[in-house]
C-alpha cells in the first residue's frame, strides 16, 4: 500500500471514530439527556431524589433492558450505582420488572 493511500485510510478511520463518539448515548430507550437527569439519583454516596425530568425519562425506558445491566460493568463505567438504579423505578412510582 502506498504511503498516500495509507494516510487516507488512517484519516478515514479517525473521522469515522469521531462521528461514532459524537453520537448520543441511548441506553434501553433512555436518551443521554434522560440518563443525565437521573444521574444525581443513582450516584453514590449521597444520591438525590429523582427529579420529574428523571422520572419522565425513566417512564419511557425499557426497564427490563435496564435490569439486564444489573451485573454489568456498563452502569459503573457511566458513574451509575446499579443498586441505586434498580431502586429508581419505585421512587418514580413505576412498576419495576418482576425478575429484576
MODELLER restraints for C-alpha pairs under 7 A, 6 or more apart:
rsr = mdl.restraints
at = mdl.atoms
rsr.add(forms.Gaussian(group=physical.xy_distance, feature=features.Distance(at['CA:24:A'], at['CA:32:A']), mean=6.04, stdev=0.5))
rsr.add(forms.Gaussian(group=physical.xy_distance, feature=features.Distance(at['CA:25:A'], at['CA:31:A']), mean=6.14, stdev=0.5))
rsr.add(forms.Gaussian(group=physical.xy_distance, feature=features.Distance(at['CA:25:A'], at['CA:32:A']), mean=4.98, stdev=0.5))
rsr.add(forms.Gaussian(group=physical.xy_distance, feature=features.Distance(at['CA:26:A'], at['CA:32:A']), mean=5.96, stdev=0.5))
rsr.add(forms.Gaussian(group=physical.xy_distance, feature=features.Distance(at['CA:28:A'], at['CA:61:A']), mean=5.85, stdev=0.5))
rsr.add(forms.Gaussian(group=physical.xy_distance, feature=features.Distance(at['CA:28:A'], at['CA:62:A']), mean=5.20, stdev=0.5))
rsr.add(forms.Gaussian(group=physical.xy_distance, feature=features.Distance(at['CA:28:A'], at['CA:65:A']), mean=5.59, stdev=0.5))
rsr.add(forms.Gaussian(group=physical.xy_distance, feature=features.Distance(at['CA:28:A'], at['CA:66:A']), mean=5.99, stdev=0.5))
rsr.add(forms.Gaussian(group=physical.xy_distance, feature=features.Distance(at['CA:29:A'], at['CA:60:A']), mean=6.79, stdev=0.5))
rsr.add(forms.Gaussian(group=physical.xy_distance, feature=features.Distance(at['CA:29:A'], at['CA:61:A']), mean=4.78, stdev=0.5))
rsr.add(forms.Gaussian(group=physical.xy_distance, feature=features.Distance(at['CA:29:A'], at['CA:62:A']), mean=5.94, stdev=0.5))
rsr.add(forms.Gaussian(group=physical.xy_distance, feature=features.Distance(at['CA:30:A'], at['CA:57:A']), mean=6.32, stdev=0.5))
rsr.add(forms.Gaussian(group=physical.xy_distance, feature=features.Distance(at['CA:30:A'], at['CA:58:A']), mean=6.93, stdev=0.5))
rsr.add(forms.Gaussian(group=physical.xy_distance, feature=features.Distance(at['CA:30:A'], at['CA:61:A']), mean=5.29, stdev=0.5))
rsr.add(forms.Gaussian(group=physical.xy_distance, feature=features.Distance(at['CA:34:A'], at['CA:54:A']), mean=6.00, stdev=0.5))
rsr.add(forms.Gaussian(group=physical.xy_distance, feature=features.Distance(at['CA:34:A'], at['CA:57:A']), mean=4.97, stdev=0.5))
rsr.add(forms.Gaussian(group=physical.xy_distance, feature=features.Distance(at['CA:37:A'], at['CA:53:A']), mean=6.15, stdev=0.5))
rsr.add(forms.Gaussian(group=physical.xy_distance, feature=features.Distance(at['CA:37:A'], at['CA:54:A']), mean=4.88, stdev=0.5))
rsr.add(forms.Gaussian(group=physical.xy_distance, feature=features.Distance(at['CA:38:A'], at['CA:50:A']), mean=6.25, stdev=0.5))
rsr.add(forms.Gaussian(group=physical.xy_distance, feature=features.Distance(at['CA:38:A'], at['CA:54:A']), mean=4.69, stdev=0.5))
rsr.add(forms.Gaussian(group=physical.xy_distance, feature=features.Distance(at['CA:39:A'], at['CA:80:A']), mean=6.73, stdev=0.5))
rsr.add(forms.Gaussian(group=physical.xy_distance, feature=features.Distance(at['CA:40:A'], at['CA:47:A']), mean=5.77, stdev=0.5))
rsr.add(forms.Gaussian(group=physical.xy_distance, feature=features.Distance(at['CA:40:A'], at['CA:48:A']), mean=5.49, stdev=0.5))
rsr.add(forms.Gaussian(group=physical.xy_distance, feature=features.Distance(at['CA:41:A'], at['CA:47:A']), mean=4.69, stdev=0.5))
rsr.add(forms.Gaussian(group=physical.xy_distance, feature=features.Distance(at['CA:41:A'], at['CA:48:A']), mean=4.58, stdev=0.5))
rsr.add(forms.Gaussian(group=physical.xy_distance, feature=features.Distance(at['CA:41:A'], at['CA:49:A']), mean=5.51, stdev=0.5))
rsr.add(forms.Gaussian(group=physical.xy_distance, feature=features.Distance(at['CA:41:A'], at['CA:50:A']), mean=5.18, stdev=0.5))
rsr.add(forms.Gaussian(group=physical.xy_distance, feature=features.Distance(at['CA:42:A'], at['CA:80:A']), mean=5.46, stdev=0.5))
rsr.add(forms.Gaussian(group=physical.xy_distance, feature=features.Distance(at['CA:42:A'], at['CA:81:A']), mean=5.56, stdev=0.5))
rsr.add(forms.Gaussian(group=physical.xy_distance, feature=features.Distance(at['CA:42:A'], at['CA:84:A']), mean=4.93, stdev=0.5))
rsr.add(forms.Gaussian(group=physical.xy_distance, feature=features.Distance(at['CA:42:A'], at['CA:85:A']), mean=5.37, stdev=0.5))
rsr.add(forms.Gaussian(group=physical.xy_distance, feature=features.Distance(at['CA:43:A'], at['CA:79:A']), mean=6.58, stdev=0.5))
rsr.add(forms.Gaussian(group=physical.xy_distance, feature=features.Distance(at['CA:43:A'], at['CA:80:A']), mean=5.49, stdev=0.5))
rsr.add(forms.Gaussian(group=physical.xy_distance, feature=features.Distance(at['CA:43:A'], at['CA:81:A']), mean=5.73, stdev=0.5))
rsr.add(forms.Gaussian(group=physical.xy_distance, feature=features.Distance(at['CA:44:A'], at['CA:81:A']), mean=6.43, stdev=0.5))
rsr.add(forms.Gaussian(group=physical.xy_distance, feature=features.Distance(at['CA:55:A'], at['CA:92:A']), mean=5.32, stdev=0.5))
rsr.add(forms.Gaussian(group=physical.xy_distance, feature=features.Distance(at['CA:63:A'], at['CA:96:A']), mean=6.76, stdev=0.5))
rsr.add(forms.Gaussian(group=physical.xy_distance, feature=features.Distance(at['CA:63:A'], at['CA:97:A']), mean=6.44, stdev=0.5))
rsr.add(forms.Gaussian(group=physical.xy_distance, feature=features.Distance(at['CA:64:A'], at['CA:97:A']), mean=5.79, stdev=0.5))
rsr.add(forms.Gaussian(group=physical.xy_distance, feature=features.Distance(at['CA:67:A'], at['CA:100:A']), mean=5.66, stdev=0.5))
rsr.add(forms.Gaussian(group=physical.xy_distance, feature=features.Distance(at['CA:69:A'], at['CA:75:A']), mean=6.83, stdev=0.5))
rsr.add(forms.Gaussian(group=physical.xy_distance, feature=features.Distance(at['CA:70:A'], at['CA:82:A']), mean=5.78, stdev=0.5))
rsr.add(forms.Gaussian(group=physical.xy_distance, feature=features.Distance(at['CA:75:A'], at['CA:81:A']), mean=6.76, stdev=0.5))
rsr.add(forms.Gaussian(group=physical.xy_distance, feature=features.Distance(at['CA:75:A'], at['CA:82:A']), mean=6.35, stdev=0.5))
rsr.add(forms.Gaussian(group=physical.xy_distance, feature=features.Distance(at['CA:89:A'], at['CA:95:A']), mean=6.37, stdev=0.5))
rsr.add(forms.Gaussian(group=physical.xy_distance, feature=features.Distance(at['CA:89:A'], at['CA:96:A']), mean=5.72, stdev=0.5))
rsr.add(forms.Gaussian(group=physical.xy_distance, feature=features.Distance(at['CA:90:A'], at['CA:96:A']), mean=6.71, stdev=0.5))
